[in-house]
Amino acid sequence: MAKDPIDIKKLFWSNVDWHRRNKEITWFDLVGGNAKSAKGRTRNITLEKVQNIAELLEIDDFAILFEEIVKETKPND
């Protein structure tokens, strides 16, 4: 059975939010007046914007902003 498709915008903005919160950067400082759509994980992005955001978050390899985090489960004892 095929996996459900990934919503790339939601994934990207969720990862940005995680890094943003850890570095204590406000949405406004990161995306300016487009904070509402970024918070809602619906804002479209360009490669240039991805690069700018990665620089503001001090991320060298911006591919991590597109990685899906898989929660590990512990085996039953």
TIRO-2110 file (N, C-alpha, C; in Angstrom, 1 decimal):
// TIRO-2110
0.8, -1.2, 0.0, N, 1, A
0.0, 0.0, 0.0, CA, 1, A
0.9, 1.2, 0.0, C, 1, A
0.5, 2.2, -0.8, N, 2, A
1.3, 3.5, -0.9, CA, 2, A
1.1, 4.3, 0.3, C, 2, A
2.2, 5.0, 0.7, N, 3, A
2.1, 6.0, 1.8, CA, 3, A
1.4, 7.2, 1.3, C, 3, A
0.8, 7.9, 2.3, N, 4, A
0.1, 9.1, 2.0, CA, 4, A
1.1, 10.1, 1.5, C, 4, A
0.8, 11.0, 0.5, N, 5, A
1.8, 12.0, 0.1, CA, 5, A
2.1, 13.0, 1.2, C, 5, A
3.3, 13.5, 1.2, N, 6, A
3.7, 14.5, 2.2, CA, 6, A
3.3, 15.8, 1.7, C, 6, A
2.8, 16.6, 2.6, N, 7, A
2.5, 18.0, 2.3, CA, 7, A
3.8, 18.8, 2.5, C, 7, A
4.5, 19.1, 1.5, N, 8, A
5.8, 19.6, 1.6, CA, 8, A
5.8, 21.0, 2.3, C, 8, A
4.8, 21.8, 2.0, N, 9, A
4.8, 23.1, 2.7, CA, 9, A
4.6, 23.0, 4.2, C, 9, A
3.7, 22.1, 4.6, N, 10, A
3.5, 21.9, 6.0, CA, 10, A
4.7, 21.3, 6.7, C, 10, A
5.4, 20.4, 6.0, N, 11, A
6.6, 19.8, 6.5, CA, 11, A
7.7, 20.9, 6.7, C, 11, A
7.9, 21.7, 5.6, N, 12, A
8.9, 22.7, 5.7, CA, 12, A
8.6, 23.7, 6.8, C, 12, A
7.4, 24.3, 6.9, N, 13, A
7.1, 25.3, 7.9, CA, 13, A
7.1, 24.7, 9.3, C, 13, A
6.8, 23.4, 9.5, N, 14, A
6.9, 22.8, 10.8, CA, 14, A
8.3, 22.7, 11.2, C, 14, A
9.2, 22.3, 10.3, N, 15, A
10.6, 22.3, 10.6, CA, 15, A
11.2, 23.7, 10.9, C, 15, A
10.8, 24.6, 10.1, N, 16, A
11.2, 26.0, 10.3, CA, 16, A
10.8, 26.5, 11.7, C, 16, A
9.5, 26.2, 12.1, N, 17, A
9.0, 26.6, 13.4, CA, 17, A
9.8, 26.0, 14.5, C, 17, A
10.2, 24.7, 14.4, N, 18, A
11.0, 24.0, 15.4, CA, 18, A
12.3, 24.7, 15.6, C, 18, A
13.0, 25.0, 14.5, N, 19, A
14.3, 25.7, 14.6, CA, 19, A
14.1, 27.1, 15.1, C, 19, A
13.1, 27.8, 14.6, N, 20, A
12.8, 29.2, 15.0, CA, 20, A
12.6, 29.3, 16.5, C, 20, A
11.8, 28.4, 17.1, N, 21, A
11.5, 28.4, 18.5, CA, 21, A
12.8, 28.1, 19.3, C, 21, A
13.6, 27.1, 18.8, N, 22, A
14.9, 26.8, 19.5, CA, 22, A
15.9, 27.9, 19.5, C, 22, A
15.8, 28.8, 18.5, N, 23, A
16.8, 29.9, 18.4, CA, 23, A
16.1, 31.2, 18.8, C, 23, A
14.9, 31.1, 19.3, N, 24, A
14.1, 32.3, 19.9, CA, 24, A
14.0, 33.4, 18.8, C, 24, A
13.6, 33.0, 17.6, N, 25, A
13.4, 34.0, 16.6, CA, 25, A
11.9, 34.1, 16.3, C, 25, A
11.4, 35.3, 16.2, N, 26, A
10.0, 35.5, 16.0, CA, 26, A
9.6, 35.2, 14.6, C, 26, A
8.4, 34.9, 14.3, N, 27, A
7.9, 34.7, 12.9, CA, 27, A
8.1, 36.0, 12.1, C, 27, A
7.8, 37.1, 12.8, N, 28, A
8.0, 38.4, 12.1, CA, 28, A
9.4, 38.6, 11.6, C, 28, A
10.4, 38.3, 12.5, N, 29, A
11.8, 38.5, 12.2, CA, 29, A
12.2, 37.6, 11.1, C, 29, A
11.5, 36.5, 10.9, N, 30, A
11.9, 35.5, 9.9, CA, 30, A
11.2, 35.7, 8.6, C, 30, A
10.0, 36.1, 8.6, N, 31, A
9.3, 36.2, 7.3, CA, 31, A
8.5, 37.5, 7.1, C, 31, A
8.7, 38.4, 8.1, N, 32, A
8.1, 39.7, 8.0, CA, 32, A
6.6, 39.7, 8.0, C, 32, A
5.9, 40.4, 7.2, N, 33, A
4.5, 40.5, 7.2, CA, 33, A
3.7, 39.3, 6.8, C, 33, A
4.4, 38.3, 6.4, N, 34, A
3.8, 37.0, 5.9, CA, 34, A
3.7, 36.0, 7.1, C, 34, A
3.8, 36.4, 8.3, N, 35, A
3.9, 35.5, 9.4, CA, 35, A
2.6, 34.7, 9.5, C, 35, A
1.4, 35.2, 9.2, N, 36, A
0.2, 34.5, 9.4, CA, 36, A
0.2, 33.2, 8.5, C, 36, A
0.5, 33.3, 7.3, N, 37, A
0.5, 32.2, 6.4, CA, 37, A
1.6, 31.2, 6.7, C, 37, A
2.8, 31.7, 7.2, N, 38, A
3.8, 30.8, 7.6, CA, 38, A
3.4, 30.0, 8.8, C, 38, A
2.8, 30.7, 9.8, N, 39, A
2.4, 30.0, 11.0, CA, 39, A
1.3, 29.0, 10.7, C, 39, A
0.5, 29.3, 9.7, N, 40, A
-0.5, 28.3, 9.3, CA, 40, A
0.0, 27.2, 8.4, C, 40, A
1.3, 27.2, 8.1, N, 41, A
1.9, 26.2, 7.3, CA, 41, A
1.4, 26.2, 5.9, C, 41, A
0.9, 27.3, 5.4, N, 42, A
0.3, 27.4, 4.0, CA, 42, A
1.1, 28.2, 3.0, C, 42, A
2.0, 29.0, 3.5, N, 43, A
2.7, 30.0, 2.7, CA, 43, A
3.5, 29.2, 1.6, C, 43, A
3.4, 29.7, 0.4, N, 44, A
4.3, 29.1, -0.7, CA, 44, A
5.7, 29.6, -0.4, C, 44, A
6.7, 28.8, -0.9, N, 45, A
8.1, 29.1, -0.8, CA, 45, A
8.8, 29.0, -2.1, C, 45, A
9.9, 29.8, -2.2, N, 46, A
10.8, 29.7, -3.3, CA, 46, A
12.1, 29.2, -2.8, C, 46, A
12.9, 28.7, -3.7, N, 47, A
14.3, 28.3, -3.3, CA, 47, A
15.0, 29.5, -2.7, C, 47, A
14.8, 30.6, -3.2, N, 48, A
15.5, 31.8, -2.6, CA, 48, A
15.1, 32.1, -1.2, C, 48, A
13.8, 31.9, -0.9, N, 49, A
13.2, 32.1, 0.4, CA, 49, A
13.8, 31.0, 1.4, C, 49, A
13.8, 29.8, 0.9, N, 50, A
14.4, 28.7, 1.7, CA, 50, A
15.8, 29.1, 2.1, C, 50, A
16.6, 29.5, 1.1, N, 51, A
18.0, 29.9, 1.4, CA, 51, A
18.0, 31.0, 2.4, C, 51, A
17.2, 32.0, 2.3, N, 52, A
17.2, 33.2, 3.2, CA, 52, A
16.8, 32.7, 4.6, C, 52, A
15.8, 31.9, 4.7, N, 53, A
15.4, 31.4, 6.0, CA, 53, A
16.5, 30.6, 6.7, C, 53, A
17.1, 29.7, 5.9, N, 54, A
18.2, 28.9, 6.4, CA, 54, A
19.3, 29.7, 6.9, C, 54, A
19.6, 30.8, 6.2, N, 55, A
20.7, 31.7, 6.7, CA, 55, A
20.3, 32.4, 8.0, C, 55, A
19.0, 32.9, 8.1, N, 56, A
18.6, 33.5, 9.3, CA, 56, A
18.6, 32.5, 10.5, C, 56, A
18.3, 31.2, 10.2, N, 57, A
18.3, 30.2, 11.3, CA, 57, A
19.7, 29.6, 11.5, C, 57, A
20.7, 30.1, 10.7, N, 58, A
22.1, 29.6, 10.8, CA, 58, A
22.2, 28.2, 10.5, C, 58, A
21.5, 27.7, 9.4, N, 59, A
21.5, 26.3, 9.0, CA, 59, A
22.3, 26.3, 7.7, C, 59, A
23.4, 25.5, 7.7, N, 60, A
24.2, 25.3, 6.6, CA, 60, A
23.6, 24.5, 5.5, C, 60, A
23.0, 23.4, 5.8, N, 61, A
22.4, 22.5, 4.9, CA, 61, A
20.9, 22.6, 5.0, C, 61, A
20.3, 23.4, 4.1, N, 62, A
18.9, 23.6, 4.3, CA, 62, A
18.0, 22.5, 3.9, C, 62, A
18.6, 21.4, 3.5, N, 63, A
17.8, 20.1, 3.2, CA, 63, A
17.1, 19.6, 4.5, C, 63, A
17.7, 19.9, 5.7, N, 64, A
17.1, 19.5, 6.9, CA, 64, A
15.7, 20.1, 7.1, C, 64, A
15.5, 21.2, 6.5, N, 65, A
14.2, 21.8, 6.6, CA, 65, A
13.1, 21.0, 5.9, C, 65, A
13.5, 20.1, 5.1, N, 66, A
12.5, 19.3, 4.3, CA, 66, A
12.5, 17.8, 4.8, C, 66, A
13.2, 17.5, 5.9, N, 67, A
13.3, 16.1, 6.4, CA, 67, A
12.1, 15.8, 7.3, C, 67, A
11.5, 14.7, 7.0, N, 68, A
10.4, 14.2, 7.9, CA, 68, A
10.9, 13.6, 9.1, C, 68, A
10.5, 14.0, 10.3, N, 69, A
10.9, 13.4, 11.5, CA, 69, A
10.1, 12.2, 11.8, C, 69, A
10.7, 11.1, 12.0, N, 70, A
10.0, 9.8, 12.3, CA, 70, A
10.2, 9.6, 13.8, C, 70, A
9.0, 9.5, 14.4, N, 71, A
9.1, 9.2, 15.9, CA, 71, A
9.4, 7.7, 16.1, C, 71, A
10.4, 7.5, 17.0, N, 72, A
10.8, 6.2, 17.3, CA, 72, A
9.9, 5.6, 18.4, C, 72, A
9.6, 4.4, 18.2, N, 73, A
8.8, 3.7, 19.2, CA, 73, A
9.6, 2.7, 19.9, C, 73, A
9.4, 2.5, 21.2, N, 74, A
10.2, 1.5, 22.0, CA, 74, A
9.4, 0.2, 21.9, C, 74, A
10.2, -0.9, 21.8, N, 75, A
9.5, -2.2, 21.8, CA, 75, A
8.9, -2.5, 23.2, C, 75, A
7.9, -3.3, 23.2, N, 76, A
7.2, -3.6, 24.4, CA, 76, A
8.2, -4.5, 25.2, C, 76, A
8.2, -4.3, 26.5, N, 77, A
9.1, -5.1, 27.4, CA, 77, A
8.5, -6.5, 27.6, C, 77, A
END
